[in-house]
Amino acid sequence: MTHYEYRYCPCCSAELQKRVIHNAERPVCPACGWVYYADPKVAAATLVVQDGKILLVQRANEPHSGAWSLPAGFVDADEDPAQAAQREVLEEAGFQVAIIDLIDLYTGREHPRGSDLLLVFRADITGGSLHAGDDALDAAFFSPDRLPPLAFDSTRRILEKTFKIRL
């Protein structure tokens, strides 16, 4: 996966040079020594099941605008991933949730702006009301045997594993 290429040092504004550092070519500042290490992007998703139905949100943005996924989003720097999962459910579907447990960890980017690590939590609704918000066109509950078009392979794999179904 190609990462964004920096041209100038964020510390001193000098033009960066490519050098091999720790067995990889990296942008390095010749003036102050700053080295760019591409960190993995981390996201958190939440599986909420109520009365046997799965909470999904319809994506407003590309990729896969109009398709459905679990409420999910990027974990901010210094944010607990479980709190990020709670925040995303509230922002995208209108519910406050209590995290029950970590279901799984998925690795690998599904698209260029996606995450490298996806932590999937299970949660119960503790408050709020169903409504689409933030970057969701819609939010709804679906029976595992009547799912809408899913946006991501990770969503499909989570649902297959959890509900012992084949999608």
C-alpha positions in Angstrom: 0.0 0.0 0.0 1.4 3.4 -0.9 1.4 6.0 1.8 1.2 9.7 1.5 4.6 11.1 0.6 5.8 14.0 2.6 8.0 16.5 0.9 8.9 18.8 3.7 9.7 18.3 7.4 6.8 19.1 9.7 9.3 20.2 12.4 11.6 22.6 10.5 10.3 22.8 6.9 13.5 21.5 5.3 13.0 19.4 2.2 13.1 15.7 3.0 15.4 13.2 1.5 15.0 9.4 1.1 17.3 7.3 3.2 17.3 3.7 4.3 16.5 3.6 8.0 15.7 0.4 9.8 15.8 -1.6 6.5 13.3 0.6 4.7 13.5 3.7 2.6 12.0 6.6 4.5 11.7 10.3 4.3 14.3 11.9 6.5 15.0 15.5 7.4 18.7 16.4 6.7 18.5 19.5 8.9 16.9 18.2 12.2 16.9 14.4 11.7 13.1 13.8 11.8 12.1 10.5 10.2 8.7 9.7 8.8 7.4 6.3 9.9 4.0 5.5 8.4 1.8 4.3 11.3 -1.1 1.9 10.7 -4.6 3.4 10.6 -6.8 2.0 13.3 -10.6 1.8 13.2 -13.3 0.5 15.5 -16.6 -1.1 14.6 -19.5 -2.1 16.7 -21.8 -5.0 16.4 -25.2 -4.2 18.1 -27.9 -6.9 18.0 -31.4 -6.1 19.2 -34.2 -8.6 19.1 -32.1 -10.8 16.8 -31.5 -8.0 14.3 -28.2 -6.3 13.4 -27.7 -2.5 13.5 -26.2 -1.3 10.2 -25.6 2.1 8.7 -25.8 3.2 5.1 -22.7 4.9 3.9 -22.9 8.4 2.7 -19.3 8.6 1.4 -17.1 6.8 -1.0 -16.0 4.1 -1.2 -19.2 2.2 -1.4 -21.7 5.0 -0.9 -25.2 3.6 -0.5 -24.0 0.2 0.8 -24.3 -0.8 4.4 -21.8 -1.6 7.2 -21.5 -1.8 10.9 -21.2 1.6 12.6 -17.4 2.2 12.5 -14.7 4.8 12.1 -11.2 5.8 12.8 -9.7 5.8 16.3 -8.4 9.2 17.2 -4.9 9.7 18.6 -4.9 9.1 22.4 -8.5 7.7 22.2 -9.4 4.3 23.7 -10.7 2.1 20.8 -13.7 1.0 22.8 -14.6 4.7 23.3 -14.2 5.3 19.6 -16.6 2.4 18.9 -19.1 4.0 21.3 -18.6 7.4 19.7 -19.2 6.0 16.2 -22.5 4.3 17.1 -23.7 7.5 18.6 -22.6 9.7 15.7 -23.8 7.4 13.0 -26.9 5.7 14.5 -28.0 7.8 17.5 -27.5 5.2 20.2 -25.5 5.3 23.4 -24.0 1.8 23.9 -22.1 -0.2 26.5 -19.2 -2.2 25.2 -19.5 -5.9 26.2 -16.4 -7.3 24.7 -13.9 -7.3 21.8 -15.1 -9.8 19.2 -12.2 -9.8 16.8 -9.4 -7.9 15.1 -9.2 -7.7 11.3 -6.1 -6.7 9.4 -5.6 -5.4 5.9 -6.8 -2.4 4.0 -9.9 -2.9 1.9 -9.5 0.5 0.1 -6.8 3.2 0.0 -8.4 5.4 2.7 -9.3 2.5 4.9 -7.8 1.2 8.1 -5.0 -1.3 8.5 -6.4 -2.6 11.8 -10.2 -3.0 12.6 -11.2 -3.7 16.1 -14.7 -5.1 16.4 -16.6 -4.7 19.6 -20.0 -6.1 20.7 -22.3 -3.7 22.5 -25.7 -3.3 24.0 -27.9 -0.2 23.6 -28.2 1.9 26.8 -29.9 5.0 25.4 -30.7 7.3 22.5 -32.9 6.8 19.5 -32.3 5.4 16.0 -31.5 8.0 13.5 -28.8 8.4 10.8 -26.2 11.0 11.5 -22.6 12.1 10.7 -21.6 10.3 7.5 -24.6 7.9 7.4 -27.5 8.2 5.0 -29.7 5.8 7.0 -29.5 3.5 10.0 -31.7 0.4 10.5 -31.9 -3.0 12.0 -31.8 -6.1 9.7 -32.4 -9.8 10.2 -29.3 -11.8 9.4 -31.2 -13.6 6.6 -32.4 -10.3 5.0 -29.3 -8.1 4.8 -28.9 -5.2 2.4 -25.8 -4.9 0.1 -22.8 -4.7 2.4 -20.0 -2.2 1.8 -17.0 -4.2 3.1 -15.7 -7.7 3.2 -14.9 -7.2 6.9 -18.6 -6.6 7.7 -19.5 -9.8 5.8 -16.8 -11.8 7.7 -17.9 -10.4 11.1 -21.6 -11.3 10.4 -20.7 -14.8 9.0 -18.6 -15.6 12.0 -21.1 -14.2 14.5 -24.3 -15.7 13.0 -22.7 -18.8 11.5 -24.2 -17.9 8.1 -22.7 -17.7 4.6 -23.1 -14.4 2.8 
